[in-house]
Amino acid sequence: MAIIRKCLACGKANRIPAKHLADAGRCGSCKAPLAATAEPIEVNTAEFDEIIRESKVPVFVDFWAAWCGPCRSAAPHVAQVARDLAGRAVVLKVDTERSPELAARYNVRGIPNFAVFSHGSLHFQQAGLVDSSMMKSWVEHAM
């Protein structure tokens, strides 16, 4: 399984394996540089499991739902974390309405709920709205 990213230069889709999401690379078609992933990636259960298992860098996860006001308020902070830690961490978004099994697996009772995984294991988890500097501190502690 891989995450699909479009090349900014030629628009072609590139399959990026989970273990290389934090790496810079080259477009398979035009050979233009592909920067490390710098935005949150919405994932399903299978993608989540593979990325957590294969990632060489910490993974920050935002458990959220579209109807949740605080989740919408957290979204710009989550995006900022993805930009600031590009190449050093991967940021995932898990919609608890679409993936209730993941929410149950990690005992997500309130959202937004944030988790940091390192080397395939849960390192930290907290519910409630916080800013990007707090989110980044959690991830940096796991590095």
C-alpha positions as CSV (number, residue, x, y, z in Angstrom):
1,M,0.0,0.0,0.0
2,A,1.2,3.5,-0.7
3,I,0.1,7.1,-0.5
4,I,-0.5,8.9,-3.8
5,R,1.1,12.3,-4.2
6,K,0.9,14.5,-7.3
7,C,4.1,16.0,-8.7
8,L,3.9,19.8,-8.6
9,A,5.9,20.1,-11.8
10,C,4.1,17.6,-14.1
11,G,0.9,16.7,-12.2
12,K,1.6,12.9,-12.4
13,A,0.6,10.7,-9.5
14,N,3.5,9.1,-7.5
15,R,3.1,6.2,-5.2
16,I,5.0,6.9,-1.9
17,P,5.5,3.8,0.3
18,A,4.7,4.4,4.0
19,K,8.3,4.2,5.1
20,H,9.3,7.0,2.7
21,L,6.6,9.6,3.6
22,A,9.1,11.7,5.5
23,D,11.8,11.4,2.7
24,A,12.4,13.7,-0.2
25,G,12.4,12.0,-3.6
26,R,11.9,12.4,-7.3
27,C,8.9,12.2,-9.5
28,G,8.8,8.9,-11.4
29,S,7.8,10.6,-14.6
30,C,9.6,14.0,-14.9
31,K,12.3,13.4,-12.2
32,A,11.4,16.7,-10.5
33,P,12.1,16.8,-6.8
34,L,9.3,15.7,-4.5
35,A,9.6,17.2,-1.0
36,A,8.9,15.3,2.1
37,T,5.2,15.2,3.0
38,A,4.3,18.6,4.6
39,E,0.5,18.3,5.0
40,P,-1.7,16.1,7.1
41,I,-2.7,12.8,5.4
42,E,-6.2,11.5,5.8
43,V,-6.0,7.8,6.3
44,N,-8.2,4.7,6.7
45,T,-7.5,1.8,9.1
46,A,-5.2,-0.1,6.7
47,E,-3.2,3.0,5.8
48,F,-2.9,4.0,9.4
49,D,-1.6,0.6,10.5
50,E,1.0,0.5,7.7
51,I,2.3,4.0,8.3
52,I,2.5,3.5,12.1
53,R,4.3,0.2,11.5
54,E,6.7,1.3,8.7
55,S,7.5,5.0,9.6
56,K,11.1,5.8,10.4
57,V,10.1,9.0,12.1
58,P,7.5,9.9,14.7
59,V,3.8,9.9,13.6
60,F,1.4,12.6,14.9
61,V,-2.2,11.6,14.7
62,D,-5.3,13.8,14.9
63,F,-8.4,11.9,15.7
64,W,-11.3,14.2,14.6
65,A,-14.8,14.4,13.2
66,A,-16.4,16.8,10.7
67,W,-19.2,17.8,13.2
68,C,-16.7,18.7,16.0
69,G,-16.2,22.5,16.4
70,P,-12.9,22.1,18.4
71,C,-11.6,19.7,15.8
72,R,-12.2,22.3,13.1
73,S,-10.4,24.8,15.3
74,A,-7.5,22.4,15.7
75,A,-7.1,21.8,11.9
76,P,-4.9,24.8,11.2
77,H,-2.6,23.9,14.1
78,V,-2.4,20.3,12.8
79,A,-1.5,21.6,9.3
80,Q,1.1,23.9,10.8
81,V,2.7,20.9,12.6
82,A,2.9,19.0,9.3
83,R,4.6,22.0,7.6
84,D,7.0,22.7,10.5
85,L,8.0,19.0,11.0
86,A,8.1,18.0,7.3
87,G,10.9,15.4,6.9
88,R,11.1,14.8,10.6
89,A,7.6,13.5,11.3
90,V,4.5,12.4,9.5
91,V,1.0,13.9,10.4
92,L,-2.1,11.8,10.0
93,K,-5.8,12.6,10.3
94,V,-8.2,9.9,11.4
95,D,-11.9,10.6,11.0
96,T,-13.5,8.8,13.9
97,E,-16.8,8.6,12.0
98,R,-15.2,6.7,9.1
99,S,-12.8,4.7,11.3
100,P,-14.6,3.9,14.5
101,E,-12.5,0.8,15.0
102,L,-9.3,3.0,15.3
103,A,-11.0,5.3,17.8
104,A,-12.0,2.3,19.9
105,R,-8.6,0.7,19.6
106,Y,-7.0,3.8,21.1
107,N,-9.8,4.5,23.6
108,V,-10.7,7.8,22.0
109,R,-13.6,9.0,24.1
110,G,-13.4,12.8,23.3
111,I,-12.2,14.7,20.3
112,P,-10.0,16.2,19.2
113,N,-7.7,13.6,20.4
114,F,-4.0,13.6,19.6
115,A,-1.5,10.8,19.7
116,V,2.2,10.4,18.9
117,F,3.6,7.1,17.8
118,S,7.3,6.2,17.6
119,H,8.8,3.0,16.3
120,G,5.3,1.5,15.9
121,S,4.2,2.1,19.5
122,L,1.9,4.7,21.1
123,H,4.2,7.2,22.8
124,F,1.7,9.9,24.0
125,Q,-2.0,10.6,23.8
126,Q,-4.2,13.6,24.9
127,A,-7.7,14.8,24.2
128,G,-8.6,18.5,24.0
129,L,-7.8,21.5,21.9
130,V,-4.2,22.7,22.0
131,D,-2.0,24.9,19.8
132,S,0.7,23.9,17.3
133,S,3.6,24.6,19.6
134,M,2.2,22.1,22.2
135,M,1.6,19.6,19.4
136,K,5.2,20.0,18.1
137,S,6.6,19.6,21.6
138,W,4.9,16.2,22.0
139,V,6.4,15.1,18.6
140,E,9.8,16.5,19.3
141,H,9.9,14.6,22.7
142,A,9.4,11.4,20.7
143,M,12.2,12.1,18.3
